[in-house]
């Protein structure tokens, strides 16, 4: 199980960037997705694990940022948009 917390490097770099859209490949439980959404980003998280995506979605709702997030279940090795 992942922590669900933001990656420290992302948290140190992102504040210097203008907000926009982000794609988190292999998002796990959505720690980075939720954190970016809290900063004003619109974020899509992609992961193979439905369990992790369920937790990520719940975290987004708990943080009140579900309107800024979307989660996609996909195998990145075979994903075709």
Secondary structure, DSSP 8 states (H G I E B T S, - for coil): -------HHHHHHGGGS---EEEEET-TT-HHHHHHHHTT-EEEEEES-HHHHHHHHHHHHHHT-GGGEEEEE--TTT---
